[in-house]
Amino acid sequence: MANHDALTGAYNRRYLASEGEILLEHAYRNGHNLSAIVLDLDTFKKVNDTYGVTGSLGVVTTPGDTKVNLNELLVAADAALYEAKHAGGN
């Protein structure tokens, strides 16, 4: 069975179930932090019924694309906090 969604490319719950504990142990052993974001698209059938299969594809593929934007946001937030700290604003 696949460990990622064929449409979005995002990891799925099978991946989390099979690799989550390994990743957690690795992070703990190496003193790293570990975060996970789990999304559940509730009532997706309504989106599919309203916009059709073609329209709903844009909704489904967006979460996988968001991982890059989230990473950019975290890097920018970290840089802003670092800058504020050195400017005496923290």
C-alpha positions in Angstrom: 0.0 0.0 0.0 1.1 3.5 -0.8 2.4 5.8 2.0 1.3 9.0 0.2 -1.8 10.3 -1.6 -1.5 9.7 -5.3 -3.3 13.0 -6.1 -1.7 15.5 -3.7 1.6 13.7 -3.0 1.2 14.3 0.7 1.9 11.6 3.2 -1.1 9.8 4.4 -2.1 8.1 7.7 -0.5 4.8 6.6 2.9 6.7 6.5 2.2 8.2 10.0 1.3 4.8 11.3 4.3 3.0 9.9 7.0 5.7 10.2 5.7 8.1 13.0 7.2 6.2 15.9 10.5 5.8 14.1 10.7 9.5 13.3 9.8 10.4 16.9 12.5 8.1 18.3 15.0 9.5 15.8 14.2 13.1 16.8 14.3 12.3 20.5 17.6 10.4 20.2 19.2 13.3 18.3 17.8 16.1 20.3 15.6 17.4 17.5 12.1 18.8 17.6 9.4 17.0 15.6 6.1 18.5 14.4 3.3 17.1 12.3 0.2 18.6 10.7 -2.7 16.3 10.2 -5.5 17.5 7.9 -8.9 15.9 7.6 -11.1 17.3 4.8 -14.5 17.0 6.5 -17.6 16.9 4.3 -15.6 16.7 1.2 -18.5 15.0 -0.5 -20.3 18.3 -0.4 -17.5 20.0 -2.3 -17.4 17.2 -4.8 -21.2 17.4 -5.3 -21.2 21.2 -5.6 -18.2 21.7 -7.9 -17.9 18.3 -9.6 -14.8 16.2 -9.8 -12.9 18.7 -11.9 -13.6 21.6 -9.5 -12.8 19.6 -6.4 -9.4 18.6 -7.7 -8.1 22.2 -6.9 -9.3 21.8 -3.3 -7.7 18.4 -2.9 -4.3 19.4 -4.4 -4.0 22.6 -2.4 -3.0 21.0 1.0 0.0 19.2 -0.6 1.1 22.5 -2.2 0.8 24.2 1.2 3.7 22.4 2.7 6.1 24.6 0.8 4.3 27.8 1.8 4.2 26.7 5.4 7.9 26.1 5.4 8.5 29.6 3.9 6.3 31.0 6.7 8.2 29.3 9.4 11.5 30.4 8.0 10.3 34.0 7.8 8.8 33.9 11.3 12.1 32.6 12.7 14.1 35.3 10.9 11.7 38.0 12.3 12.1 36.7 15.8 15.8 36.6 15.5 15.9 40.1 14.1 13.6 41.4 16.9 15.8 39.8 19.5 18.9 41.5 18.3 17.1 44.8 17.9 16.1 44.6 21.6 12.4 44.2 20.8 12.1 40.8 22.4 
